[in-house]
Amino acid sequence: MTGKEEYVRGIFNAIAPRYDLLNTILSFNCDRRWRRFTVAQTGLKPGYKALDVCCGTGMLSLELARAVAPDGQVVGLDFSPRMLEIASSRLANDPNGHLVRLVEGNAIDLPFPDNSFDCATIAFGLRNLPDIKKGLAEMRRVVRPGGRVVSLELAKPTLPFFKQLYYLYFDYLVPLIGRLGVGLDGPYSYLPRSLKGYPHQAEILQYFRELGLDNARYFELTGGIVAVHVGIKR
């Protein structure tokens, strides 16, 4: 495991108990709508099989489970044991939780055979990977031909004025709210840094195309503060 992976894993283990609450607060409760929009792009139907990479506390995994119910399957993979513990508790209290199987593993070395899933998703995890292209390539590898690779991630808004307000919020208020929420300085100071080093959504689209994902496109949501990328495996 690389230095970045160890660092990020430590962060997510530390913030796991408050992760969902803070996501809702920091996104002004938009995160639920973002996840639902993401699932709508997957092409999933009842009986399908989906992989949720960097599944965290299982919020997107459960949205996927609703799409494949009553007899489909979702595998949620994450490298943070603490996040998976929270996910396990959530699944136990949801009527579709039995459709989700949790696996501890690495996003850039997925422990699954080629062509295993009808879709692979990742939500707010791509920018944390030590090698974004390799992570996307692994997702493409495990999806069957005709299946989709879908990413929901923070993006870089371009609208004048809104862009400046957004970065003021992200650079100053997000670390403050995060520190109050988890009692630690580091985790939510890392968040704005991780976005600044992350490619623009147009560049991520190019990665999708370079991997041979057909009909690759992206959707900017909520003024472009997040983007959903979609591509179909040939």
VOMAR-74359 format. One record per residue (C-alpha): x, y, z; residue number from 1; residue in three letters. Coordinates in nm, 2 decimals. Example, Ala and Ser with C-alpha at 12.3 -4.5 7.8 and 13.67 -1.06 7.14 Angstrom:
<nodes>
{xx->1.23; yy->-0.45; zz->0.78; pos->1; code->ALA}
{xx->1.37; yy->-0.11; zz->0.71; pos->2; code->SER}
</nodes>
This chain:
<nodes>
{xx->0.00; yy->0.00; zz->0.00; pos->1; code->MET}
{xx->0.14; yy->0.34; zz->-0.10; pos->2; code->THR}
{xx->0.19; yy->0.63; zz->0.14; pos->3; code->GLY}
{xx->-0.12; yy->0.81; zz->0.00; pos->4; code->LYS}
{xx->-0.33; yy->0.50; zz->0.05; pos->5; code->GLU}
{xx->-0.22; yy->0.46; zz->0.41; pos->6; code->GLU}
{xx->-0.29; yy->0.83; zz->0.48; pos->7; code->TYR}
{xx->-0.63; yy->0.82; zz->0.32; pos->8; code->VAL}
{xx->-0.72; yy->0.50; zz->0.49; pos->9; code->ARG}
{xx->-0.63; yy->0.65; zz->0.83; pos->10; code->GLY}
{xx->-0.85; yy->0.95; zz->0.75; pos->11; code->ILE}
{xx->-1.16; yy->0.75; zz->0.67; pos->12; code->PHE}
{xx->-1.11; yy->0.51; zz->0.96; pos->13; code->ASN}
{xx->-1.11; yy->0.82; zz->1.19; pos->14; code->ALA}
{xx->-1.41; yy->1.00; zz->1.04; pos->15; code->ILE}
{xx->-1.63; yy->0.70; zz->0.98; pos->16; code->ALA}
{xx->-1.88; yy->0.75; zz->1.27; pos->17; code->PRO}
{xx->-1.96; yy->1.10; zz->1.15; pos->18; code->ARG}
{xx->-1.90; yy->1.07; zz->0.78; pos->19; code->TYR}
{xx->-2.26; yy->1.05; zz->0.66; pos->20; code->ASP}
{xx->-2.39; yy->1.32; zz->0.89; pos->21; code->LEU}
{xx->-2.12; yy->1.56; zz->0.78; pos->22; code->LEU}
{xx->-2.17; yy->1.47; zz->0.41; pos->23; code->ASN}
{xx->-2.53; yy->1.57; zz->0.44; pos->24; code->THR}
{xx->-2.45; yy->1.89; zz->0.62; pos->25; code->ILE}
{xx->-2.16; yy->1.99; zz->0.40; pos->26; code->LEU}
{xx->-2.36; yy->1.92; zz->0.08; pos->27; code->SER}
{xx->-2.67; yy->2.10; zz->0.21; pos->28; code->PHE}
{xx->-2.85; yy->1.76; zz->0.19; pos->29; code->ASN}
{xx->-2.79; yy->1.73; zz->-0.19; pos->30; code->CYS}
{xx->-2.59; yy->1.41; zz->-0.15; pos->31; code->ASP}
{xx->-2.90; yy->1.19; zz->-0.16; pos->32; code->ARG}
{xx->-3.01; yy->1.34; zz->-0.49; pos->33; code->ARG}
{xx->-2.66; yy->1.30; zz->-0.64; pos->34; code->TRP}
{xx->-2.66; yy->0.93; zz->-0.55; pos->35; code->ARG}
{xx->-3.00; yy->0.87; zz->-0.70; pos->36; code->ARG}
{xx->-2.90; yy->1.05; zz->-1.02; pos->37; code->PHE}
{xx->-2.59; yy->0.84; zz->-1.03; pos->38; code->THR}
{xx->-2.78; yy->0.51; zz->-1.00; pos->39; code->VAL}
{xx->-3.02; yy->0.63; zz->-1.28; pos->40; code->ALA}
{xx->-2.71; yy->0.64; zz->-1.51; pos->41; code->GLN}
{xx->-2.61; yy->0.28; zz->-1.44; pos->42; code->THR}
{xx->-2.86; yy->0.10; zz->-1.66; pos->43; code->GLY}
{xx->-2.92; yy->-0.14; zz->-1.38; pos->44; code->LEU}
{xx->-3.24; yy->-0.36; zz->-1.38; pos->45; code->LYS}
{xx->-3.38; yy->-0.61; zz->-1.14; pos->46; code->PRO}
{xx->-3.16; yy->-0.92; zz->-1.12; pos->47; code->GLY}
{xx->-2.84; yy->-0.74; zz->-1.23; pos->48; code->TYR}
{xx->-2.51; yy->-0.75; zz->-1.05; pos->49; code->LYS}
{xx->-2.33; yy->-0.43; zz->-0.95; pos->50; code->ALA}
{xx->-2.00; yy->-0.34; zz->-0.79; pos->51; code->LEU}
{xx->-1.97; yy->-0.03; zz->-0.57; pos->52; code->ASP}
{xx->-1.60; yy->0.06; zz->-0.54; pos->53; code->VAL}
{xx->-1.49; yy->0.27; zz->-0.24; pos->54; code->CYS}
{xx->-1.83; yy->0.20; zz->-0.10; pos->55; code->CYS}
{xx->-1.76; yy->0.36; zz->0.23; pos->56; code->GLY}
{xx->-2.06; yy->0.34; zz->0.47; pos->57; code->THR}
{xx->-2.28; yy->0.18; zz->0.20; pos->58; code->GLY}
{xx->-2.51; yy->0.46; zz->0.10; pos->59; code->MET}
{xx->-2.46; yy->0.42; zz->-0.27; pos->60; code->LEU}
{xx->-2.45; yy->0.04; zz->-0.24; pos->61; code->SER}
{xx->-2.80; yy->0.05; zz->-0.09; pos->62; code->LEU}
{xx->-2.93; yy->0.27; zz->-0.38; pos->63; code->GLU}
{xx->-2.78; yy->0.02; zz->-0.62; pos->64; code->LEU}
{xx->-2.95; yy->-0.26; zz->-0.43; pos->65; code->ALA}
{xx->-3.29; yy->-0.09; zz->-0.47; pos->66; code->ARG}
{xx->-3.23; yy->-0.08; zz->-0.85; pos->67; code->ALA}
{xx->-3.14; yy->-0.46; zz->-0.87; pos->68; code->VAL}
{xx->-3.40; yy->-0.58; zz->-0.62; pos->69; code->ALA}
{xx->-3.56; yy->-0.82; zz->-0.56; pos->70; code->PRO}
{xx->-3.31; yy->-1.08; zz->-0.68; pos->71; code->ASP}
{xx->-3.00; yy->-0.89; zz->-0.79; pos->72; code->GLY}
{xx->-2.67; yy->-0.85; zz->-0.61; pos->73; code->GLN}
{xx->-2.44; yy->-0.56; zz->-0.51; pos->74; code->VAL}
{xx->-2.08; yy->-0.60; zz->-0.39; pos->75; code->VAL}
{xx->-1.95; yy->-0.31; zz->-0.19; pos->76; code->GLY}
{xx->-1.57; yy->-0.28; zz->-0.17; pos->77; code->LEU}
{xx->-1.36; yy->-0.05; zz->0.05; pos->78; code->ASP}
{xx->-1.02; yy->-0.06; zz->0.21; pos->79; code->PHE}
{xx->-1.13; yy->0.11; zz->0.54; pos->80; code->SER}
{xx->-1.24; yy->-0.15; zz->0.80; pos->81; code->PRO}
{xx->-1.42; yy->0.11; zz->1.01; pos->82; code->ARG}
{xx->-1.62; yy->0.23; zz->0.71; pos->83; code->MET}
{xx->-1.72; yy->-0.12; zz->0.64; pos->84; code->LEU}
{xx->-1.83; yy->-0.17; zz->1.00; pos->85; code->GLU}
{xx->-2.07; yy->0.13; zz->0.96; pos->86; code->ILE}
{xx->-2.19; yy->-0.01; zz->0.63; pos->87; code->ALA}
{xx->-2.26; yy->-0.35; zz->0.78; pos->88; code->SER}
{xx->-2.48; yy->-0.19; zz->1.05; pos->89; code->SER}
{xx->-2.67; yy->0.01; zz->0.79; pos->90; code->ARG}
{xx->-2.73; yy->-0.30; zz->0.57; pos->91; code->LEU}
{xx->-2.87; yy->-0.49; zz->0.87; pos->92; code->ALA}
{xx->-3.14; yy->-0.23; zz->0.91; pos->93; code->ASN}
{xx->-3.25; yy->-0.19; zz->0.55; pos->94; code->ASP}
{xx->-3.49; yy->-0.43; zz->0.37; pos->95; code->PRO}
{xx->-3.26; yy->-0.45; zz->0.07; pos->96; code->ASN}
{xx->-2.94; yy->-0.49; zz->0.28; pos->97; code->GLY}
{xx->-2.93; yy->-0.86; zz->0.22; pos->98; code->HIS}
{xx->-2.86; yy->-0.80; zz->-0.15; pos->99; code->LEU}
{xx->-2.53; yy->-0.63; zz->-0.06; pos->100; code->VAL}
{xx->-2.20; yy->-0.82; zz->0.01; pos->101; code->ARG}
{xx->-1.92; yy->-0.62; zz->0.16; pos->102; code->LEU}
{xx->-1.56; yy->-0.69; zz->0.08; pos->103; code->VAL}
{xx->-1.24; yy->-0.53; zz->0.22; pos->104; code->GLU}
{xx->-1.01; yy->-0.46; zz->-0.08; pos->105; code->GLY}
{xx->-0.81; yy->-0.22; zz->-0.29; pos->106; code->ASN}
{xx->-0.97; yy->-0.02; zz->-0.57; pos->107; code->ALA}
{xx->-0.67; yy->-0.04; zz->-0.79; pos->108; code->ILE}
{xx->-0.64; yy->-0.42; zz->-0.76; pos->109; code->ASP}
{xx->-0.99; yy->-0.54; zz->-0.76; pos->110; code->LEU}
{xx->-1.02; yy->-0.90; zz->-0.64; pos->111; code->PRO}
{xx->-1.27; yy->-1.01; zz->-0.91; pos->112; code->PHE}
{xx->-1.25; yy->-1.18; zz->-1.25; pos->113; code->PRO}
{xx->-1.30; yy->-1.00; zz->-1.58; pos->114; code->ASP}
{xx->-1.65; yy->-0.93; zz->-1.69; pos->115; code->ASN}
{xx->-1.81; yy->-1.01; zz->-1.35; pos->116; code->SER}
{xx->-2.06; yy->-0.72; zz->-1.31; pos->117; code->PHE}
{xx->-2.32; yy->-0.54; zz->-1.51; pos->118; code->ASP}
{xx->-2.20; yy->-0.20; zz->-1.37; pos->119; code->CYS}
{xx->-1.92; yy->-0.06; zz->-1.15; pos->120; code->ALA}
{xx->-1.97; yy->0.26; zz->-0.96; pos->121; code->THR}
{xx->-1.75; yy->0.48; zz->-0.75; pos->122; code->ILE}
{xx->-1.87; yy->0.78; zz->-0.54; pos->123; code->ALA}
{xx->-1.63; yy->1.04; zz->-0.39; pos->124; code->PHE}
{xx->-1.35; yy->0.79; zz->-0.41; pos->125; code->GLY}
{xx->-1.18; yy->0.85; zz->-0.74; pos->126; code->LEU}
{xx->-0.98; yy->1.15; zz->-0.64; pos->127; code->ARG}
{xx->-0.84; yy->0.96; zz->-0.34; pos->128; code->ASN}
{xx->-0.68; yy->0.69; zz->-0.55; pos->129; code->LEU}
{xx->-0.31; yy->0.69; zz->-0.60; pos->130; code->PRO}
{xx->-0.36; yy->0.62; zz->-0.97; pos->131; code->ASP}
{xx->-0.69; yy->0.74; zz->-1.11; pos->132; code->ILE}
{xx->-0.64; yy->0.58; zz->-1.45; pos->133; code->LYS}
{xx->-0.56; yy->0.24; zz->-1.31; pos->134; code->LYS}
{xx->-0.86; yy->0.26; zz->-1.08; pos->135; code->GLY}
{xx->-1.09; yy->0.33; zz->-1.38; pos->136; code->LEU}
{xx->-0.92; yy->0.06; zz->-1.58; pos->137; code->ALA}
{xx->-0.99; yy->-0.19; zz->-1.30; pos->138; code->GLU}
{xx->-1.35; yy->-0.09; zz->-1.30; pos->139; code->MET}
{xx->-1.37; yy->-0.14; zz->-1.67; pos->140; code->ARG}
{xx->-1.20; yy->-0.48; zz->-1.65; pos->141; code->ARG}
{xx->-1.45; yy->-0.63; zz->-1.41; pos->142; code->VAL}
{xx->-1.76; yy->-0.49; zz->-1.61; pos->143; code->VAL}
{xx->-1.91; yy->-0.71; zz->-1.88; pos->144; code->ARG}
{xx->-1.92; yy->-0.58; zz->-2.24; pos->145; code->PRO}
{xx->-2.22; yy->-0.35; zz->-2.27; pos->146; code->GLY}
{xx->-2.20; yy->-0.27; zz->-1.89; pos->147; code->GLY}
{xx->-2.13; yy->0.07; zz->-1.75; pos->148; code->ARG}
{xx->-1.86; yy->0.24; zz->-1.55; pos->149; code->VAL}
{xx->-2.00; yy->0.53; zz->-1.35; pos->150; code->VAL}
{xx->-1.83; yy->0.79; zz->-1.12; pos->151; code->SER}
{xx->-1.98; yy->1.05; zz->-0.89; pos->152; code->LEU}
{xx->-1.71; yy->1.29; zz->-0.78; pos->153; code->GLU}
{xx->-1.65; yy->1.65; zz->-0.67; pos->154; code->LEU}
{xx->-1.59; yy->1.87; zz->-0.96; pos->155; code->ALA}
{xx->-1.46; yy->2.22; zz->-1.04; pos->156; code->LYS}
{xx->-1.74; yy->2.47; zz->-1.11; pos->157; code->PRO}
{xx->-1.68; yy->2.73; zz->-1.38; pos->158; code->THR}
{xx->-1.96; yy->2.98; zz->-1.34; pos->159; code->LEU}
{xx->-1.83; yy->3.33; zz->-1.25; pos->160; code->PRO}
{xx->-1.90; yy->3.44; zz->-0.89; pos->161; code->PHE}
{xx->-2.05; yy->3.10; zz->-0.80; pos->162; code->PHE}
{xx->-1.70; yy->2.95; zz->-0.85; pos->163; code->LYS}
{xx->-1.54; yy->3.21; zz->-0.61; pos->164; code->GLN}
{xx->-1.81; yy->3.15; zz->-0.35; pos->165; code->LEU}
{xx->-1.77; yy->2.78; zz->-0.37; pos->166; code->TYR}
{xx->-1.40; yy->2.79; zz->-0.32; pos->167; code->TYR}
{xx->-1.43; yy->3.02; zz->-0.03; pos->168; code->LEU}
{xx->-1.68; yy->2.78; zz->0.13; pos->169; code->TYR}
{xx->-1.46; yy->2.48; zz->0.05; pos->170; code->PHE}
{xx->-1.13; yy->2.63; zz->0.16; pos->171; code->ASP}
{xx->-1.25; yy->2.78; zz->0.48; pos->172; code->TYR}
{xx->-1.59; yy->2.67; zz->0.61; pos->173; code->LEU}
{xx->-1.56; yy->2.30; zz->0.52; pos->174; code->VAL}
{xx->-1.24; yy->2.24; zz->0.73; pos->175; code->PRO}
{xx->-1.40; yy->2.44; zz->1.02; pos->176; code->LEU}
{xx->-1.73; yy->2.24; zz->1.01; pos->177; code->ILE}
{xx->-1.54; yy->1.92; zz->0.97; pos->178; code->GLY}
{xx->-1.32; yy->2.00; zz->1.27; pos->179; code->ARG}
{xx->-1.62; yy->2.07; zz->1.48; pos->180; code->LEU}
{xx->-1.79; yy->1.75; zz->1.37; pos->181; code->GLY}
{xx->-1.51; yy->1.50; zz->1.42; pos->182; code->VAL}
{xx->-1.28; yy->1.69; zz->1.66; pos->183; code->GLY}
{xx->-0.98; yy->1.65; zz->1.44; pos->184; code->LEU}
{xx->-0.79; yy->1.91; zz->1.22; pos->185; code->ASP}
{xx->-0.66; yy->1.69; zz->0.94; pos->186; code->GLY}
{xx->-0.95; yy->1.50; zz->0.77; pos->187; code->PRO}
{xx->-1.15; yy->1.80; zz->0.64; pos->188; code->TYR}
{xx->-0.85; yy->2.01; zz->0.56; pos->189; code->SER}
{xx->-0.75; yy->1.72; zz->0.33; pos->190; code->TYR}
{xx->-1.08; yy->1.76; zz->0.14; pos->191; code->LEU}
{xx->-1.01; yy->2.09; zz->-0.03; pos->192; code->PRO}
{xx->-0.65; yy->1.98; zz->-0.10; pos->193; code->ARG}
{xx->-0.77; yy->1.66; zz->-0.27; pos->194; code->SER}
{xx->-1.00; yy->1.86; zz->-0.50; pos->195; code->LEU}
{xx->-0.73; yy->2.10; zz->-0.61; pos->196; code->LYS}
{xx->-0.50; yy->1.82; zz->-0.71; pos->197; code->GLY}
{xx->-0.79; yy->1.64; zz->-0.89; pos->198; code->TYR}
{xx->-0.83; yy->1.68; zz->-1.27; pos->199; code->PRO}
{xx->-1.11; yy->1.89; zz->-1.42; pos->200; code->HIS}
{xx->-1.42; yy->1.69; zz->-1.52; pos->201; code->GLN}
{xx->-1.33; yy->1.73; zz->-1.89; pos->202; code->ALA}
{xx->-0.99; yy->1.56; zz->-1.83; pos->203; code->GLU}
{xx->-1.16; yy->1.27; zz->-1.64; pos->204; code->ILE}
{xx->-1.39; yy->1.24; zz->-1.95; pos->205; code->LEU}
{xx->-1.08; yy->1.20; zz->-2.16; pos->206; code->GLN}
{xx->-0.96; yy->0.92; zz->-1.93; pos->207; code->TYR}
{xx->-1.29; yy->0.74; zz->-1.99; pos->208; code->PHE}
{xx->-1.24; yy->0.77; zz->-2.37; pos->209; code->ARG}
{xx->-0.88; yy->0.66; zz->-2.36; pos->210; code->GLU}
{xx->-0.99; yy->0.34; zz->-2.18; pos->211; code->LEU}
{xx->-1.22; yy->0.26; zz->-2.47; pos->212; code->GLY}
{xx->-1.54; yy->0.34; zz->-2.29; pos->213; code->LEU}
{xx->-1.81; yy->0.42; zz->-2.55; pos->214; code->ASP}
{xx->-2.06; yy->0.70; zz->-2.54; pos->215; code->ASN}
{xx->-1.85; yy->0.86; zz->-2.26; pos->216; code->ALA}
{xx->-2.01; yy->1.17; zz->-2.11; pos->217; code->ARG}
{xx->-2.05; yy->1.36; zz->-1.79; pos->218; code->TYR}
{xx->-2.32; yy->1.56; zz->-1.61; pos->219; code->PHE}
{xx->-2.25; yy->1.85; zz->-1.39; pos->220; code->GLU}
{xx->-2.49; yy->1.88; zz->-1.09; pos->221; code->LEU}
{xx->-2.57; yy->2.17; zz->-0.85; pos->222; code->THR}
{xx->-2.38; yy->2.43; zz->-1.04; pos->223; code->GLY}
{xx->-2.10; yy->2.20; zz->-1.13; pos->224; code->GLY}
{xx->-1.98; yy->2.12; zz->-0.78; pos->225; code->ILE}
{xx->-2.01; yy->1.75; zz->-0.86; pos->226; code->VAL}
{xx->-1.99; yy->1.56; zz->-1.18; pos->227; code->ALA}
{xx->-2.12; yy->1.22; zz->-1.28; pos->228; code->VAL}
{xx->-1.92; yy->1.04; zz->-1.55; pos->229; code->HIS}
{xx->-2.06; yy->0.75; zz->-1.75; pos->230; code->VAL}
{xx->-1.91; yy->0.52; zz->-2.01; pos->231; code->GLY}
{xx->-2.00; yy->0.19; zz->-2.17; pos->232; code->ILE}
{xx->-1.76; yy->-0.10; zz->-2.21; pos->233; code->LYS}
{xx->-1.72; yy->-0.23; zz->-2.57; pos->234; code->ARG}
</nodes>
